[in-house]
Amino acid sequence: MSNTRNFVLRDEDGNEHGVFTGKQPRQAALKAANRGSGTKANPDIIRLRERGTKKVHVFKAWKEIVDAPKNRPAWMPEKISKPFVKKERIEKLE
C-alpha cells in the first residue's frame, strides 16, 4: 500500500497555491523546487504544509543545469535541471 501524502505550497502571507505529493516532505519539496527559479547562491524558500496537520516544512531550494545521464532515452535533452533542497526547520501553525 502506498502511503503518499499531500503537501500544499504556501507563500509568506499564508496563501496556499499548489499541491505536491510524496511519501516524504523532501520528495514533495524536490518537485516544487524544479518549478522554482532559485540558484545555489540565492535559493528559494519553500514552505510545504502537510494536509491534515498543522506542520509546515521549510526548505531552501535551488536547481542546477547538469549533464543528462549516459543511458538517457532519446527524447531527453543533453542538459537537464536537477533540483536540490535543504531542510531548514518545521513550523507549527496555531
Sequence and secondary structure as in RCSB ss.txt:
>XXXX:A:sequence
MSNTRNFVLRDEDGNEHGVFTGKQPRQAALKAANRGSGTKANPDIIRLRERGTKKVHVFKAWKEIVDAPKNRPAW
MPEKISKPFVKKERIEKLE
>XXXX:A:secstr
    EEEEEE TTS EEEEEEESSHHHHHHHHHTTS   SSS EEEEEEETTSSEEEEEEEEEEEEE  TT  TT
S SEEEEEEEEEEEEEE  
